[in-house]
Amino acid sequence: MSNRRRRRNSSSTESHLTENLPAAGQQCDSRWLGVPCWALLTGIGVLAFILRWICLAETAAIASTQQLLGDAATYYAWAEKIAAGSWYGDTTFYQAPLYPYVLAILIKFGGVAVPGIRFTQAILGSLACVLLVASTKKVFGLRTAVVAGVMLAIYSPAIYYDGIVQKTSLASFLLCGLLWASLSIQSRLFVSSGLSNADPLSKSREEAAPVAVTPEHPKPIVYLFSLVAGLFLGLLVLTRENALLWIPLFPIWMIWLPSSLSRRQRFALAGTMILGLAMVLVPVAARNGSLGGEWSPTTFQAGPNFYIGNNAHASGIYEPLVPGHETPVYERSDAHRLAEQETGHELTAREVSRFWFAKSWSEIRQSPLSWISLLVRKTAMVVNHFEVPDVESLFIHQQYSVVLKLFSFWQFGLLAPLAAIGLVMTRDRWKELLLLYALIAVMIVAIVGFFILGRYRFPLVPLLIPFAAVGVTLFIQMVSRRRWRPLRMPVGVAILVAIVSYLPIHAENHLNASSLTNVAVAAGQQGDLGAAIMLLEQSNRMQPDIAETNYNLGFAYKQTGQMQPAIEHLVKAVQLEPDLMTANFHLAECLERIGRFEEAKLFYANILTVDPNHTGAVRALERLDTLAPQAQ
């Protein structure tokens, strides 16, 4: 009998790890270590800004922060067009529009350029840390909230993303605002049958006092928070399209939320949130409808993106529909052109998206097991420690920034296991934390459903950090009291997540070398061919079998008049990717310049087999044909 009692007490201890954390509806401490809450919030915001400002200064010399590439160049050019007067636009949105409109406001009314945009994003990133503290405080108390705020302030990918021209910084700020508004509603309405601040190691559930605090008639501020939550969610959808999948969660959660509200009040609360959402999305849908004849609250690129992430040859990361067309300049036109070629008739923007969805499912049905294997691989990619680069890379920025090097240990490979500890240790409060669970689960599904990039995964970070913070604080508490049994399951799960996080899934060297090539291209576009060649040689040493690197290196040597190394690298580029027509053309030109006419003809002719209307190749062959009799 004594053994049974001992087992029951152990079980009770495991299920009450969070009893000393304030339950929703309780008054949280306004001080920690004698420091008032407002001072702690301010300190975390200042810390976050100082780190981001230092990083901005350290990375200002990187060529890609001055000569924008990829999405960054597209967003900035779009913003300049808007600022010049094209506020309404003339086509339906293909990319999420809020970020370029924010940039346009900064350019038009603030007179800022790229440095000013990066500075503004540093401020947004710092405010996101403050909002995360305010959000975490409402469910886990001030001490854990401060830990969470510091975690986001020093999180190296967050510092990096706040310093590049990408929408990640804006999306992070909006998500933290959404969490703050939503958890403000919960903290005022939630009725908990859980425990008060009882000692987690000595009190049983039967001995603890219940918490049940909520008014029958909620104050108007609750509805105001609901409206603000809807506005934040709408703006987030216009920044990160996969946030659309979150929309149903909030009304359902507000209606289900355990409280003393009547059914009518619950629906009124959900309706207020939907009103805020509609205030943002309906005008955008109407605008798209007026230009394309089809209403859409966001964009029309879901179909092509789904195909990129799920076709028969998908790898889990971004690969363009047409090899060599990695930039946004080609994305929309390629998707439209290829869809119309295959269907044989003109298509609207929505029809193009549906075509790619249908093509994806057709290929999935042909090989369902391969697709399931791909989904498993992409799920592992979501928790992998590596930040998959797009055009720019955290790896490159770390070479320039002491701040990023100093906090390089603090990345997703550590965050995921720590968050796992917190998720397991707070499982007895699942009703109170259900919204956070749902947001995490749906976002993982949204990421896995398409393709993986580090910045696409970043919305998980503000959702996981509160759990990582509570996991750390409770873990330290358990260790200091030498209570090992309650830690078995959390630590076991964390070890499993850590193992998955460090599986060698990505070709990290290849991806980092490609990012280095992009920086070299930016240097070349600025006219600094010496720096471009140096960076390209470094990239080539890291990964010698990248066709794009060899092509750019050959082209750079050609621009400086060094024909022999130019030919060597262009030959290698053509060997690695025979259909890379630009490499074929520049190789032919190099051969022609040093008098190897017959070899040059072969490469010009090779171009015409792929593109018979290539003007440069046609003229070159005509020129070489006229030279042949003279040579004889």
N, C-alpha and C positions, 0 to 999 in steps of 0.2 A: 504493500500500500504506500509505503514511503517513497518507493521508486516512481509510482504513478504520479504522486504529488510533485515530485521533483521535475518530472517531464512536463507536467502541466504548467508549472511556474516558468520553466524555460521557454515554453511556447508563448506564454504571456509576455515575457520579456522581448521576444523577437517581434511580436505584433505591436509593441508600443515604443518603438524606437523614436518616434516623433512626438511623444507626449509632451516634451518640454518646448516644442515649437508652437507658436500661437496658432490656434485654429481660426478659420475665417469667421468674422463677426466679433472677434476679440479685439480689444484695444492693444495694439502693438507698442512696444517701448519706444519712447521718443528720444532716448539717449542710448549710447553704447560706449562703454569705457569712459563715461562722464562727458562725452562729446555729443552735442545735440544733433538731431537728424539733419537739419538744414546745413550744418557745417560739414557733416560727412558727405552729403550730396554734392556740395560745392567742391570739396576736396577731391572727390572722385572725378568730377567734371574737369577740374583744373589739371589733374594728373593725366587724364586721357588726352586733353588738348596739348599739353606740353610734349608728350611723347609723339603725338601726330605732327606737331609743328617741327620738332627736331627731325623727324623722318622726312618731312617735305623738303627741308633744307638739305639734308644729306643726299636725297635722290634727285635733286633738281638738275643735276648734270647728265642724267641718263637721257640718251637721245630720244627714246620713245615717249618721254614726258614733255618734250618740246615739239617733236614732229610726230603727231598723233597717227596711229595706225588702226586698222580694223574697225571694230564697233566704235571706239573712241573717236576716230576721224569722222565716221558717219554721224554720230550724235552731235559733234561740234559743228559740222557743216550744216546739218539739219537745223540746229539752234541758230546759226547765223542767218539762214534763210528765213526762219520765223521772225527773228529780230528785225530783219530788213523789211518786214511787212506781211509776210505770208502766214498770218496767225491762224487762218482757217484751213489753208492747204488746198490741194486740188485732187488728192487721191485718198483712198481709204488707208487706214493705218496698217502697216505690215509689221512694224516693230512697236513695242510699248512706248506710248508717246509722252508720258509725264516728264521723264528725265530731260529730254531735249527741250521741252517747254520751260522747265525750271532753268536750264542753262540759258535759254533765250532771254528770260527775265533778267538774269544776272548780267548778260551781255548788253542788253538794251538799256536797262535802268541803272545798272551798277557799273557799267563800263569795264567789266572784268574780262580778262583773257584766261588762258589755261592756269597760270599760277593762282589767280583769284578763285577759280573754280575749285582747285585743290584745297585752298585755304577754307573755303566755305564748307567743303565736305569734311574737313577736320573738325569744324564746329558741329556739324550734324552728327558725326561719330561720337563726339564728346557728349552731346545731348542724349544720344541713344544710351550711353552708359548711365546717365542720370535717370532716364526713364526706366531702365531695367532695374535699377536699385529700388525705385518707387514701386515697381510692379512686384518684385520679389518680396519686398517688405510686407505686402498685403497677404501673402500666403505662408511665408517662412520666417518672418520677423526681421528686425533691423540688422542683427549680427550677420545672418546669412545673406541678407540683401547687400551689405557692404562687401562681403567676399565676392558675390556675384558681380558687383560693379567693378571691382578691381580686376576680376578675371576678364571682363570684356575690355576694360581699359588697356590691359597689357597683351591682349590676344593678338599675336603677330599677324595673322591673316586680316584681322579687322583693321589694324593700323595700315597695312598694305592697301587694302581695298579703299580705304578712305583717302588714299593719296593718288589714285589713278582715276582717269576720266571714264568712269563706268557707273552704272546705276545702282551698284551694290550698296554704296554708302546711303543713298536716299532710301532704298528698300529697307535697310536695317533700321534707320530712324523711324520709318513709318510702322514697321512691325513692332518695335518697342513701344511706340505710341498706342498701337492697337492693344497690346498686352496690358498697358497701364489703364486704359479706359475700360477694358473688359474685366480685369481683376478688381477695379474700383467698384464696379457693379456687384461683383460677387462678395466683396468684403462688407457691403452694406446689406445684402439680402440673404446670404447663405445661412441656413439653419443646420448646424452640425450636431450630430449625435455622438461626436468624438469626445476627446478629453481636453481638459484644461492644461495648464502648465504644471502638471504633476511630474514627479520624478520618474523618468522612463525606466529606471532600474528597480524601483521598489513598489510602485503602485500597480494594481491590477485594474482591468477595465471596470470591474464592479465597484472598486473603491474610488474611482475618479468621478469628479462632478461633471455632468453634461453641460454642453454649451448650446444655447438656443437663443440667439439675439437677433431680432429683426422686427421692424414695425409692421403693423398690418397695412398701413397706407404709406408706401414709400415716398420719400421726399422728392420734389421735382428734380433735384440734382441727379438722381438715379437715371431718370429719362434723358437728362442732358448727357450723361456719360454714355448712354446707349446710342444717342445721336452721334456723338463724337467717335464712338467705336465704328459706326457705319461709315463715317467720313474717312477715317483712317483706312478701313478695309477697302473702300472704293479707290482711294489714291494708291494703295498698295497693288491692287489689281492692275491699275494703269502703269505700274512700274514693273511688276513681276506677274506675268499673265497666269502662271500656275496657281496663284492665290485665288483664282476663280473657284477652285475646288474647295476652298475654305468657306465659301459663302453659305452653304446650307448648314454648316456646323453651328453658327452663332444663333440663328433663330431657334433651332432645336434645343440648344443648350439653355437659352433664356427661358424657354417654355418648361424644360425639365428641371432646371435649377431648384434644388430643395429650398423652399422658402415658404413663408406664410401668405404669399400673394395669392389672390384669387385667380381663376383661369383667365378672366377678362384682363386683369392687370398684367399677367404674364404675356398674353398676346399683344397688349398695348406696348409692353417693353420691347418685344421682338419687332413690332411694327415700326417703332421709333428707330430702331437700328436699320431696318430695311429702308426707311425714308432717307437716312443719311447716306446709305449706299446708293440709292437711286439718284440723289442730288448730284453725285459724281458721275455715275455711269450712263444715265439716260441721255444727257447732252452729247456724250461721246458716241453713243449708239445712233442718235439722230443725225449727228454730223456724218458718220460713216454711211448711213442710209441715204443722205442727200447727195453724196458723191459717188457711191457705188451701187445704189439701188437696193442695198442689203443692210439690215441693221446688225450691228455687232458691238457689244459693249467694250471690246478691246481691239484685237488684231485678227488677221487672217493667216497667221503663219503656223498654226498648230499642226496642220496636216503634214507639211514638209518636215517640220521638226520631229514629228512622230516617226516619219519614214526614216529619217537620218538615224534615229535611235533604235529602230526595230527592223530594218530591212535584213535580207538574208545574209548580207556581208557586214552588218553593223558590228562595231567593236566595243560599243558602250561610251565612246567619247565622240566629239564632233568630227565629222568628215563631210566635206561639201558634196552636193549632188553631182557636181562636175569637178573632177580633179584639177587642182590649180586655181579654182574659183573660191578660195577660202574667205574672201572679204565680203562684207555686206552689200557691196556694189552689185554683186552678181546674184545674191540669194533669191531675191524676189523674181528677177527676170528669168533666171534658170528654172525655178519652180514652175513659173507660168508657161515658159516656152516648152519645156519637156512635157508638161501635162497636155498642152494643146497638140503637140506633135503626136502623142500616143492616142489621143481621143479623135484627132482629125477635125476638130472644130474649136471655135473660140469659147473661152470659159470665163466666168466671172471670178472674182477673188474667192468667194465662198466655194464655188465649184472646184477651183484649183485645190483648196484645202481638202475638200471631200475626196477628190481624186487620189491624193497622196495617202489619206487614211485607208481608202479602199485598196490601194496597191499594197500598203503595209499588211493589211489583214490577209490579202491573197497570198503573200509570201509566207506569212506566219502559218497559215493553214497547210502550206506545202511541206513545212518542216517544223511542227509544233515543239518537238523535243529540243531542237536547236534553239528555238526562241525561249523556252523555259530555262535552258542553260544560260542564255544571255541575260535573262532576268536575274538569275542567281548571281551571276558575275557583277551586274550593275548594282545589285543590293550590297554586295561586298565593297564595291567602289564607293558607295555612299559613306561608309564609315572608315574608309581608308585614310591613313595619315597624310597622304600626298595631296597637295592642292593642285589639281589638274589645271594647267594654264590655258588661257585662250590665246591672245596675242602676246600680252605681257605676262611676266612670271614673278612670283614671290621669290623664287630662287635668284633671279637676276637682281632684284631690289635688295636682297640680303647682302649682296656683294658690296653695296654702296652704303648701307645703313647699319650703324652700331646698334641702334634701337632694335631693328629687326633681328640682328644676330643675337643680341642679348636675350630676347624673348623667343628665340626660335624653338625652344623646347616646348613652348605652350602653343600647341596646334591640335588639329582634330584627333590625331592619334592618342593624345592624352585626354582631351575633352570627352571623347566617347566613353572610355572606361570609367572616368569619374562620374559622368552623368548616369551610367548604368548603376553605379553604387547608389546614387540618390534616388533613382527610379525604383529600385528594389526596396530601399529602406523606408520609402514613403508610401508603399503600396496600401497600407491600412487607411490612407486618406484619399482613396481613389475617387470618391464622389466629389470631393473638393477640388481635385486636380484633373478631373475628367477633361476639361477643355484643353489643357496643355497636352494631355495624352493624345487627344484627337488631332490637334494641330500638328504634332510631331508625326503621327502615323500617316496622316493624309499627305503631308509634305514629302515624306519618304516615298510614298506611292507615286506622287507627281514627278519626283526626280527620276525614279527608276523607270517610269513610263516613257521617258524621252532619252536624253543622254546626259552624261556627267561632265560638268565643269566645276572647278572650285567655287566660282562665284554663284553658280546655280544652287550649290549646296548650302551656301552661307545662311539662308533663312533658318536653318536648323540650329545655328549657333546661339542666337538669343533665346531659343526655346530650351536648349539643353543646359546652358550655363546655370540657371537657377537650380537645377537638379544636381549639377556638379558641385555647386557651392554647398548645398545642404548635405550632399554626400560627404564632402570633406569635413564639414563641421561635426557631423554625427560620427563619422569614422574616428576623428581625433578624440571625441568624447568617449566613445566605447573603448578605445585603446587606453586612454588615461585611467579609466575605471577597471581595466583588465577584464572586460567582458568580451570574450572571444567567440562564444557560440553564436550570438546574433550577427556576427560578421561573416559567417561561413558562406551563406548564399550570396550576399552582395559582392564579396570579394571573388567568389567563384565565377559569377556572371561577368564581373569586370575583367578578369583574366581572359575569359573566352572572347569578350569584345576586343581586348587588346591584341590577342592573337590574330583575329580577323583583320583588325586595323593595320597590322604590319605585314599582311600577306603581300608577296611581290606581284601585284596585279598589273600595275602600270609600268610602261617602259619609261621610267623616270628620266634616265639619261637622254633618251631620244627627245622627249618633250621639252626638257630644259635646254637642250642644244637648239631645238627649233625656236624657242623663245629668244635665245641669244642671237640667232640669225635675224629675227625680227628687229631687235635693237640695232643690229648692223645695217639693216635696210633703212631704218630711220636715220642713222648717221649718214648713210649714202645720200639720202634724199635732202639732207641738210648741206651736202656738198663736201663733207669730210670723208673723202675716200680712204685716207690713211687709217682713220679710226674704224671705218667699215671693214677694211681688209683685216685689220688686227682682230676684230671681234669675230669675223667669219672664220678666220684660221683657228681661233680658239674653239668655236662651235664645231668645226670640222675635226679637230683633235678629240673632242668629246664623243662625237658620233660621225664617223666618216661616210656613212652610207645614206645620207639624206640628200636627195636629188636637188631640193630647193637650195640648200646651203652651197652645194657645188656649183649650181647655176649662178647664184648671186656672187660667189667668189670669182668665178670665171668672168662674169660681166664686169665686176669691179676692176679686175686686172686688165680687161680689155679697155676700160675707160682711162686707165693710166698708161696705156700703150705697151703693156707687158704681155705680148702675144703668146709666148710659150706657156707660162703658167695658166693663162686664160684658156688656151686650148686644152690643157691637161684636165682642168676642172670641168669644162663644158663637155668634154668627151665622157667623163665620168657621170655627169648629170644625165646625158642622153642614154648611157648604158643602164643607169638606175631607173630612168623613166623615159622610154623611147618616144612616148607621145607628148613630151614636153616641148611644144613647138617653138617657144621662145629660145630655149637652149639650142635647138637645132639651128635656128636662124642666126644667132650670134656666133655659134661655132662655125657655120658656113662663112660668115663675114670675116672671122679671124683667119680662116684658111685662105680665103680669097686675098686678104691683105698681104700674106707672106708668099703668095704666088702658087699655092697648092690648089689650082683651079679645078682639077678633076674631082678631087675630094670634096671641094666646096659644092660642086654641082650635085653630088650625091645627097648632101644634106638639104639643099634647096629643093631637090626633087622629092625628098622624103616629106617635106612640109606640104607639098602640093598633093600628095596622096591622101592627106588628111583634110586639107583645106585648099581645094583647087583655085579658089579666088584670092589667095594670099598675095596681095599686090607686091610686097617686097620680094618674095621669092620669084614671082613671075618676071619682074624687072631684072632681078639679078641673073636669072638664067639667060634672058635676052642679052644682057650685057656681056656675060661670059661667052655666049655663042659668037658675038661680034669680035671678041678678043682672040678666039681660037684661030681664025685664019691669019691674024697678024702674028700670033706666036709661031705659026708654021713658017 
